Amino acid sequence: MPERSQANPTRFFAWTLQLSVPFYIWGVFWPIHGLPLGLPVTAAMIVVPATVATLLARREAGARAAWNLWRRVGDVERIRSVRWLAMSLGCMPVVSALAYAAMRALSLPLPSTISRPLLASPVIFIVFFVGAAFEEIGWTAYATEPLQRRHGVVGAGLIIGAVWATWHIVLWLGQGHPAWWVLWQTLAVLTMRIIMGWIYARGGRSLFLAIVFHAMTNTSSMVSYGSYYNPLVVAAVLGIIAGAIGILSESPRASRSNLLGP
């Protein structure tokens, strides 16, 4: 990856947003229906973060740095403990279960029939893993570490989360979601990015962990709560989990290890 002093997250964000505009226009004026998993054509913009990060890394630190971004997709050797892999895999399914329980307890509207394509979940996860890899090469491998060093885990999560949410807003509105949904989904996304930041920082700076978490976010949305998703409830559950992880990560025992260790 680029030297820490050379990586420029601001430039990365600016180019990613600008180069995604043609995909927004494509989705609005020439939509394609019937794509796998019901994805909109705008989802093709997942290639943008990886492309921008690769070009910037090559410009800033050479071809080897650009290749290293892609090589990190499988950097399982960085993972410090299996508990961080378990957290990446299990966090969002737990969130979906807690959100469903909360909606039932609060008598919030639920559909009469809830779809859970569990048998298809491994295939769905693989598809979303590939898509998440294209995104996280940019959001995590390129942008996260320099921002965490400058602003800490929470600050970096809020910055990346704000850009990530902005990047998705046209897609959300194009799917017909009302303004309140977009507002709470933005809060959920900000909290997700903070949790991903903790997992990345404490788990050994493994891009693989971030990709798994991202893929499980999409998989859980489709398999578990896709038919009854309420971003307000999900944001609340994510906030509780983020707070718990933050407290545990700042405990004396956790603090003895460097935030961005080897």
C-alpha positions as CSV (number, residue, x, y, z in Angstrom):
1,M,0.0,0.0,0.0
2,P,1.1,3.6,-0.3
3,E,3.4,5.0,2.3
4,R,1.2,6.4,5.1
5,S,2.3,10.0,4.4
6,Q,1.5,9.6,0.8
7,A,-2.0,8.1,0.9
8,N,-4.6,10.8,0.4
9,P,-8.1,9.8,1.5
10,T,-9.6,13.2,0.6
11,R,-8.5,12.8,-3.0
12,F,-9.8,9.2,-3.0
13,F,-13.2,10.3,-1.7
14,A,-13.5,13.1,-4.3
15,W,-12.6,10.9,-7.3
16,T,-14.8,8.1,-6.1
17,L,-17.8,10.3,-5.8
18,Q,-17.1,12.0,-9.2
19,L,-16.5,8.8,-11.1
20,S,-19.7,7.3,-9.7
21,V,-21.9,10.0,-11.3
22,P,-22.2,8.1,-14.7
23,F,-23.5,5.1,-12.8
24,Y,-26.2,7.2,-11.1
25,I,-27.2,8.6,-14.5
26,W,-27.2,5.1,-16.0
27,G,-29.5,3.8,-13.2
28,V,-31.9,6.7,-13.6
29,F,-32.3,6.9,-17.4
30,W,-31.4,3.4,-18.5
31,P,-32.4,1.0,-15.7
32,I,-32.0,-2.7,-16.2
33,H,-34.4,-5.0,-14.4
34,G,-34.1,-8.7,-13.5
35,L,-30.5,-8.6,-12.4
36,P,-29.3,-11.3,-10.0
37,L,-30.4,-10.9,-6.4
38,G,-32.6,-8.0,-7.5
39,L,-29.7,-5.6,-7.6
40,P,-30.1,-2.3,-9.5
41,V,-27.7,-1.5,-12.4
42,T,-26.3,1.2,-10.2
43,A,-24.6,-1.5,-8.2
44,A,-22.0,-1.7,-10.9
45,M,-20.4,1.3,-9.3
46,I,-18.7,-1.0,-6.8
47,V,-15.8,-1.1,-9.2
48,V,-15.1,2.6,-8.6
49,P,-13.4,2.5,-5.1
50,A,-11.0,-0.2,-6.1
51,T,-10.2,1.5,-9.4
52,V,-9.5,4.9,-7.8
53,A,-7.5,3.4,-4.9
54,T,-5.4,1.4,-7.3
55,L,-4.6,4.3,-9.6
56,L,-3.8,6.6,-6.6
57,A,-1.6,4.0,-5.0
58,R,0.3,3.5,-8.2
59,R,0.8,7.2,-8.7
60,E,1.8,7.8,-5.1
61,A,4.1,4.8,-4.4
62,G,4.5,2.7,-7.6
63,A,3.1,-0.4,-9.1
64,R,4.0,-2.6,-6.2
65,A,1.9,-0.5,-3.8
66,A,-1.0,-0.8,-6.2
67,W,-0.6,-4.6,-6.4
68,N,-0.4,-4.9,-2.6
69,L,-3.8,-3.4,-2.2
70,W,-5.3,-6.3,-4.2
71,R,-3.0,-8.9,-2.5
72,R,-4.5,-7.9,0.9
73,V,-7.9,-9.3,-0.1
74,G,-6.7,-12.7,1.3
75,D,-4.5,-11.4,4.2
76,V,-5.9,-13.9,6.7
77,E,-2.4,-14.2,8.2
78,R,-2.9,-10.8,9.7
79,I,-5.9,-11.8,11.8
80,R,-4.8,-11.7,15.5
81,S,-7.4,-14.1,16.8
82,V,-10.3,-16.2,15.6
83,R,-12.6,-14.1,17.7
84,W,-12.2,-11.2,15.3
85,L,-13.2,-13.5,12.4
86,A,-16.2,-14.6,14.4
87,M,-17.1,-11.0,15.1
88,S,-16.8,-10.2,11.4
89,L,-19.0,-13.1,10.4
90,G,-21.5,-12.9,13.3
91,C,-22.0,-9.3,14.1
92,M,-24.7,-8.5,11.4
93,P,-26.6,-11.8,11.8
94,V,-26.8,-10.9,15.5
95,V,-28.0,-7.4,14.7
96,S,-30.7,-8.8,12.4
97,A,-31.9,-11.2,15.1
98,L,-32.0,-8.4,17.7
99,A,-33.7,-6.0,15.4
100,Y,-36.4,-8.5,14.6
101,A,-36.9,-9.2,18.3
102,A,-37.1,-5.5,19.1
103,M,-39.7,-4.9,16.3
104,R,-41.8,-7.7,17.7
105,A,-41.5,-6.5,21.3
106,L,-42.4,-2.9,20.2
107,S,-45.3,-4.1,18.0
108,L,-43.7,-2.4,15.0
109,P,-45.1,-3.3,11.6
110,L,-43.9,-6.7,10.2
111,P,-44.9,-8.4,7.0
112,S,-47.3,-11.4,7.2
113,T,-44.7,-13.5,5.4
114,I,-41.0,-13.2,6.0
115,S,-38.6,-14.6,3.4
116,R,-35.4,-16.3,4.6
117,P,-33.6,-18.0,1.7
118,L,-31.2,-19.7,4.1
119,L,-30.2,-22.5,1.7
120,A,-29.0,-19.9,-0.8
121,S,-27.0,-17.9,1.8
122,P,-23.6,-19.4,1.0
123,V,-23.9,-18.4,-2.7
124,I,-25.3,-15.0,-1.7
125,F,-22.3,-14.5,0.6
126,I,-19.8,-15.4,-2.1
127,V,-21.4,-12.9,-4.5
128,F,-21.4,-10.2,-1.9
129,F,-17.9,-11.0,-0.9
130,V,-16.6,-10.3,-4.4
131,G,-18.5,-7.0,-4.4
132,A,-17.3,-6.0,-1.0
133,A,-13.7,-6.7,-2.0
134,F,-14.0,-4.1,-4.8
135,E,-15.3,-1.6,-2.3
136,E,-13.1,-2.3,0.7
137,I,-9.8,-2.2,-1.4
138,G,-10.7,1.5,-1.4
139,W,-12.6,2.3,1.8
140,T,-10.4,0.1,4.1
141,A,-7.1,-0.9,2.4
142,Y,-6.4,2.6,1.1
143,A,-8.3,5.1,3.2
144,T,-8.9,3.6,6.7
145,E,-5.4,3.4,8.2
146,P,-4.3,7.0,7.5
147,L,-7.6,8.3,8.8
148,Q,-7.4,6.2,12.0
149,R,-3.9,7.4,12.7
150,R,-5.1,11.0,12.2
151,H,-8.5,10.9,13.8
152,G,-8.8,7.6,15.8
153,V,-11.2,4.8,15.1
154,V,-14.4,6.7,15.8
155,G,-13.3,9.8,13.9
156,A,-12.2,7.7,10.9
157,G,-15.4,5.7,11.0
158,L,-17.6,8.8,11.0
159,I,-15.6,10.3,8.0
160,I,-15.7,7.2,5.9
161,G,-19.2,6.5,6.9
162,A,-20.4,9.9,5.9
163,V,-18.8,9.5,2.4
164,W,-20.1,5.9,2.1
165,A,-23.6,7.1,3.0
166,T,-23.4,10.0,0.5
167,W,-22.2,7.5,-2.1
168,H,-25.3,5.4,-1.5
169,I,-28.0,8.1,-1.2
170,V,-28.9,8.2,-4.9
171,L,-29.2,4.5,-4.9
172,W,-31.5,4.5,-1.8
173,L,-33.7,7.3,-3.2
174,G,-33.9,5.5,-6.5
175,Q,-35.2,2.4,-4.7
176,G,-38.1,4.5,-3.5
177,H,-37.1,4.9,0.2
178,P,-38.6,8.0,2.0
179,A,-36.4,10.7,3.6
180,W,-36.8,9.3,7.1
181,W,-35.5,5.9,5.9
182,V,-32.5,7.5,4.3
183,L,-31.8,9.5,7.5
184,W,-31.8,6.5,9.8
185,Q,-30.0,4.3,7.2
186,T,-27.2,7.0,7.2
187,L,-26.9,6.7,11.0
188,A,-26.8,2.9,10.6
189,V,-24.0,3.2,8.0
190,L,-22.0,5.5,10.2
191,T,-22.2,3.1,13.1
192,M,-21.3,0.1,10.9
193,R,-18.2,1.9,9.8
194,I,-17.2,2.5,13.4
195,I,-17.6,-1.2,14.2
196,M,-15.7,-2.1,11.1
197,G,-13.0,0.3,12.2
198,W,-12.7,-1.4,15.6
199,I,-12.5,-4.9,14.0
200,Y,-9.9,-3.7,11.5
201,A,-7.7,-1.9,14.1
202,R,-7.9,-4.6,16.8
203,G,-8.1,-7.6,14.5
204,G,-4.6,-7.1,12.9
205,R,-5.4,-4.6,10.1
206,S,-6.8,-7.4,8.0
207,L,-8.6,-6.3,4.9
208,F,-10.1,-9.8,4.8
209,L,-12.0,-9.1,8.0
210,A,-13.5,-5.9,6.6
211,I,-14.6,-7.6,3.5
212,V,-16.2,-10.4,5.4
213,F,-18.1,-7.9,7.7
214,H,-19.3,-6.0,4.6
215,A,-20.4,-9.1,2.8
216,M,-22.2,-10.3,5.9
217,T,-24.0,-7.0,6.1
218,N,-25.5,-7.5,2.6
219,T,-26.1,-11.2,3.1
220,S,-27.9,-10.6,6.4
221,S,-30.0,-7.9,4.8
222,M,-31.1,-10.3,2.1
223,V,-31.3,-13.6,4.0
224,S,-32.5,-12.5,7.5
225,Y,-34.3,-9.1,7.6
226,G,-34.5,-8.1,4.0
227,S,-38.3,-8.3,4.1
228,Y,-38.8,-6.3,7.3
229,Y,-35.7,-4.0,7.5
230,N,-36.2,-1.0,9.7
231,P,-33.1,1.3,9.7
232,L,-34.2,3.1,12.9
233,V,-34.2,-0.2,14.9
234,V,-31.0,-1.4,13.2
235,A,-29.2,1.8,13.9
236,A,-30.2,1.6,17.6
237,V,-28.9,-2.0,17.8
238,L,-25.7,-1.1,16.0
239,G,-25.2,1.8,18.3
240,I,-25.4,-0.4,21.4
241,I,-22.9,-2.9,19.8
242,A,-20.5,-0.2,18.7
243,G,-20.5,1.3,22.3
244,A,-19.8,-2.1,23.8
245,I,-17.0,-2.9,21.4
246,G,-15.5,0.6,22.0
247,I,-15.6,0.1,25.8
248,L,-14.0,-3.3,25.5
249,S,-11.4,-2.1,23.0
250,E,-10.4,0.7,25.4
251,S,-10.0,-1.6,28.4
252,P,-6.5,-1.7,30.0
253,R,-5.9,-5.1,28.7
254,A,-6.8,-4.2,25.1
255,S,-4.9,-0.9,25.3
256,R,-1.6,-2.8,25.9
257,S,-1.7,-3.8,22.2
258,N,-0.9,-1.1,19.7
259,L,-4.1,0.2,17.9
260,L,-2.5,-0.5,14.5
261,G,0.0,-3.1,15.3
262,P,1.9,-5.2,12.9
